Amino acid sequence: MAARAYWKGQIRLALVSIPVEIFSATRSGATIAFNQIHEPSGKRIKYEKVVPGIGPVDADEIVKGYQYSKGHYVTFDDEELEAVKLESKKTLELTQFVDAHEIDPLYYERPYYVVPADDLAEEAFIVLREALRDTKKVALGQLAMRGREYVVSLKPCGRGILMETLRYADEVVKAQGYFRDIGDDKPDAELLDLAEALIDRKTSKFDPGKFHDRYVDALKELIEKKRKTGERIEAEEEEAPARGGSNVIDLMAALKRSIDKPGATEAPKRKATARKPAAKKAPAKKSPARKRA
């Protein structure tokens, strides 16, 4: 069964209009959902909507409300909310072009594939794709879909174009409040050499297929065992790592053990001019031996 287009319309660049279709580039994956079950009867638990002091209420008595202060609400019915929804326009107008590095990754939200709607649209589509690729620019515009308006970006993606919805500025929490107390001192040169050697040793091409959700895999295995046997399965507890004070000596030892594994590469040697050698400490004076009584 062919995928269903999430949106159909046209991309407009000045006087040029390109009919396109947009498809979701992701899927929900293997998320496992659980229901609450009444154990004695084995039946699923359901919930009633109740009002304190009144009890259960009918669905037609329920409206949406926005709490503007504690205990005080402005209420709306469905017709009022529908009236302010944006009409899903069939045009994505490209209004700005920026360098890709200017957009912080925090702003990217959800990806979609954009393809030409038909053979007649393909030539203009390819021109836009290659123009973005040659100029190394990202196109920006606003698109109304399903009742709300999104800021979107367009960039080349193989033979097609990738559209990504962007978060608005007030949806992104600035990092400064979290990072301000972290020191910016330069690390020990030898520690940095070891860490960089370890990174270099583990560097390879990104292959998303190598990563699996081990929790979901374990849940699936547990569900299958329970389905076949119905018996309670006890989980094996892993020994928790010992906690202790972290210090440079511990970090140095851990990095060296990581590098010293079979097949490890040697830590890269740095130029003498890169960093000044650490000052050597004077040897501690030995205290005189105590005389035995």
N, C-alpha and C positions, 0 to 999 in steps of 0.2 A: 504494500500500500504506500503510495507516494505521500511524502510529508506535506502537511497543510501549511500554507503560507500564513505567517503571523500578521502580516500587513501587506496590502497591495496599493500602489500609488505611483508617484513619479518624483524623481529627484530633479530639482530645477536649479540650474546654474545660469544666472542672467536670463537670456532668452531661450536657452536650451533646456528641454524637458526630456527626461529619460524614464520611460515606464519600467518599474522594477517590482520585485517581490522580495519580502524579507522573511527569513526563517530563523527560528531559535537555534543558536549554536551549542546549546547545552541541554542536558536533561537532568531530572531529579536524582538519577542514580539509584543505588540499591538501598535506600533508606528503609529500615524496618520499623513499622508502627505497631504499637501494642494497644489492646483494649483492656479496660478494667473489667474483671470477671468476679461475680459472686461465687466464691469457692464452694460453699455447700451445695448450691444448685447447678453450678456451671453455666449460669446465664449471664449475659452481658449487662453491665450496669448502665442505666440511662439517667439523665438528669432533667429535673423539672425547673422551669424558670419561676422563681418565687420572689415576692416582695415581703421584707420583714414586717411582721404584724398583720399581714394580709393573707399570705399563702400563695399557692399557684395562680398564675395569670394566663389569660389567653394571648395568643400571638398577635391578634389584631389590636391589643391594648398596649403594645410595645412600640416606642418611638426611639430614635437616636438622640442622645444628648451630649453636649460638650460642657464639662465642668470648668467654669471660669473662676470660681473660688470654692472653698470647701463647702460642700453641701448645696451649692447653687449651680443650676444647669440652664443652658439654653437648649431647647428641644426642637427637633426638625422631623418632618415626615418625609417619606421617600420622594414625593413630588418636588419638594423644595430642594433637596440635594441633587436630584436629577437636573433641575433647572440650571445649576451652576457648572455642570460638567461640560468640558470642552468638546465640541464636535470633532470627531476624528477626521481631520482634513486629509485629503489624498495627495498632498504635496509636501515634500521635504525640501525647503529652500536652503541652499548653502549660502551662509551669510559671512563666513570668516574662514581664513586658513592660517594655521599656526604650525610651528615646528613641533614635532612629536614630543621632544624632551621638555617642552614647556608645560605639558599636562602632567601633574603629579599622579602617579598610579593610584593614589587614594581616591581619586575622582571617578575612576572607571568602575562601572557597576555590572552590566550584563551584556554579553556579546550576541550578535545576530549576523547571519550571512545574508548578503545582498546579491541578487542575481538579476540579469535583464529579464523582463517579462516575456519577450518574444524575440524572434530573429531580427526584426526591424530595429529594436532598441539596442542590439548588441554592439553595433559600431560606435555609437555615442558612449555606451557604457565603457568600452575598452579605452576610448580616448580619455575619459575621466580617470579611469584606473591608472593608466600609464602616466598621465600628467601628475597625479598625486605621487606616483613612484619616482618620477624623474626629479620633481621639485622637493621630495622628501617632506611633504607637508601633510597635515591632517585637516580635513574639512570639518567644519562645525555648523550646526543648524539646530532648529527646534522642531519637534514633531509631536503632534497630538495623537495619542493612541488610547483607546479604552477609557476615555473620560479624563485623562490628565495629560499634561504637557511635559515632554522630556527634552533635555539637551542631549544631542547625539554627536558622535564623531564618526568620520568615515576614513578608512585607510585601506591600501591595497592588501589583498590576502590571496596569494597564489593567482589563480585566474579570475577570482572574484573580488569582492570588496567586503570588508568587515565593518559593521556598524556596532558601536558600543554606546549604551546609554551612560550618561555621566551624572554624578550626584551634584546637587546644587551646593553653593558655597556654605550655606548654613547647615548642611547635613554632615559636614566634615569637621571633626574635632581636631584642633591644632595640636601638634606634637609637643610644643614648647613646655606646656604645663606638666608633661610626664617626664621630659628629658632634662629639665633644667638642673636637677640635683646630681646628674651623672658627671663625674670628673672628665676633663679633657686632657689629662696628663699623657705624655708619650709613654708607651709600654717599654719594658725592658727589651733591649735589642735582641738578646738571645732567645727570649720567649717568642718574640715576633717572628724570628727566623724559623723556629720550630713550627709555629702555627701555619706560616705560609708554606712550608715544605709539606705539611700534612694536607693543606688545601690543594696544593698542586698534585699531590699523589692521588687524591680522590676526585679530581676534575675529569669530567667526561661529558658527552653530549646528552642533552636532556631527553629522556625517554619516559613519558608519563605512564606507559604500560608497565613499567617496573614497580610502580607504587600501587598498593591495594589498601583498602580500608580493613585492617585486621580485626577491628571490632565487629564490623558487619559480617565478615567471614566466620568469626567465632560464633556469632549469634545464629547464623544459618546452620552451622554444624550442630549447635545446641538444640535448635528447633527440630532438626531432623532426628536427632537421638531421642528427644522427648516424644516425638510423633510415633517413633517405632516402639519404644519401650515404656513410655509413660512414667519412668522412674525419675526420682530426684537426682540430679547430677551435681556433685560437689566440685567446686572450682579449686584448682591447685593454687596455693598461695606462694607467691614469689618472695624470696627474702629481700627485704628492703635494704637499700644501700646504707652503710653507716654514715651518719652525719658528723661532720667535724669542722673545725675552723679552717677556712680556705686561706692559703698563703702562697707566696711565690714558689717556695720549695715544692709544695704539693703539685702546683700547676706545671712546674718544670719537669718533675718526675713523670707526670701523666703524659705530657707531650712527648718526652723522650721514649716512653714505653710504646706510644703510638707509632713513632717514627721507626723504632728499632724492630718492628715486626718484619718477617721475611718479605723481601721484595720492595721494601721501603726505599725511597730515594733519600739521598743526603740533603741536609738543610742547605739551601743556597747561601753561598758566601757573599757578604756585602762588601762594597768598596770601602776603603778606609776613610774616605771623605764623607761617606753617607752619615755617619754618626760619630760623635766623639766617644772614645772608649771610657767606660765607667772607671772612676777613680778607685785604685786599689786601697783596701783598708789596711792600716798598719797592723802587724800581728800582735795579738794580745799578749801582755806580759804574764809569764807564769808566776803564780804566787808561790812563795817559799814553802817547802814541805814542812808539815808540822812534825815536831819532835815527839816521839812516843814517851810517855811517862815511865 
